[in-house]
C-alpha cells in the first residue's frame, strides 16, 4: 500500500483529526499486512462485540446504502477494528437486514504493540493503551485516507464528529477514564490533561 500524504493539519474542538505528512513520517505503524476482503467476512472475524461495544451511527448507515466503503480500516491482530469500527457496525446492521456486502481494504496489525502496558497494570495501563490506539488512528487516517468527501458532497469528518457524540460503553463506562475525573475526555481532547507523572495509579 502506497502512503498517501496528508496535506494539512486538521483540529476540530480541540482534537486532531489529521496531521501533516511531515509529522506522520516521523512515526511508524506497528508491523502490518494489507488485505482486501468482503465486509461480511471481516465482520464475522471481528465477532459479536461490535453490537455491544460500538454504537450505531444512523447517518453512516444511510451513507453506506448509497456508496461503498471508500477508505481502508485498521484492525488489530485479533481483527478488532482500531479504525473503522463505526463503518463495520453499520455494515453489520446492513448485512443482517438488507444483505449488503461490499469489498473493504484492510490493514491488519500483525504484532500487538499494546501489551507492554500490561506490565504497568491498573487503569493507567489501560488508559495508555486507549491513547496509543487513538494516536495510531490519527497516523493511519492522515496517511491512508485518500477520500474525505462522500459521493453527494458530505464531509466525512462529520461522521467522526457525530460518532464522538454517541454513547460508547468502552469509553463512557471505562473506569480507566472515570478515575481521572468527570472531565477526563475533554481534558485529553483539549490537550490539558497534565503530565502523566501526576496521574495517580489506581491498582
Secondary structure, 3 states (H helix, E strand, C coil): CCCCCCCCCEEECCEEEECCHHHHCCCCCCCEEEEEEEHHHHHHHHCCHHHHHCCCCHHHHHHHHHCCCCCCEEECCCCCEEECHHHHHHHHHHHHHHCCCCEEEEEEECCCCCHHHHHCCHHHHHHHHHHHHHHHHHHHHHHHCCCCECCCCCECHHHHHHHHHCCCHHHHCCHHHHCCCCCHHHHHHCCCCCCHHHCCCCC
